[in-house]
Amino acid sequence: MLAAAMLALMAAAAQAQGDAPWCYRDFNAAPFSNCSFPTAQQCFAAARIMGGVCERNHRPLAKVTHKSKARPD
């Protein structure tokens, strides 16, 4: 029951956050990966509960750009 709840939370986080530096991977019955972890510590905590592995996300991460508000002259 706890595992199912954790999977649901992880899937929601993946959709909300997009790609992050750390990925959780589970290679059991249905391969599953979630690249929504900003820190290794968070990913390893999920892996301890779910029994998967954590690894660095090798896909290019989206760059955060800041829009500056130009003052009208």
N, C-alpha and C positions, 0 to 999 in steps of 0.2 A: 504494500500500500504506500509506504513512504517512497519507494523507488518510483512508482508511477507519478506521484505528486512532484517529485524532483524533476522527472523528465518533462512534465508539463511546464513547470517553471522555467526550465532551461530552454525549452522551445520558444516560450513567450519572450524570454530575454534575448534570444537570438534574433527574433523578428524586430524587437524594439531597438536593439543596439547595433545590429549589422555586424560587420567583421571587426574583430579586436585582435590584439597580439597573441592571445592564447586560445587553443582549441582543445576541447574535450572530445575524445573518440572512444566509441564502444564498438567492438568488432564481434559481439555475440550474435544472437539470432538474426537481428536486422541491423546492419551497419548504420551507425548514427554518429553524426559529428555536430558540434556546436562551437562556433568560433565567436563567442560573445564575452569572453573573460578578459578583462583589462589587466589582470595580474596573474602570475603563476600561482600564487597562494590561493586565490579563489578557484582556479581550475583544479588544483590538487585536492581541495576540500570536496569539490563535486565528485572527483574521481574516487576518493576514499568511500564516499557514500554509494556511488553507482558501480564501482568496480572497473571503470575504464582506464584510459591513459590520457595524459596531457602532453601536448607538443606545441612548439611555436607555430603560429600561422604563417605559412610560406607564401600566401597570396599577397599581392601588394595591398597595403592598407589605404583606405580613403584618406586623403589629406584634408585637414580641417582648415577652412579659409575663413577669415574674419572680414566682414564687409565694413568698411569705414563709412561713416556718414559724412559726406562732403557738405561743407557749409556753403549755402548759396551766397555769392558775393554781390 
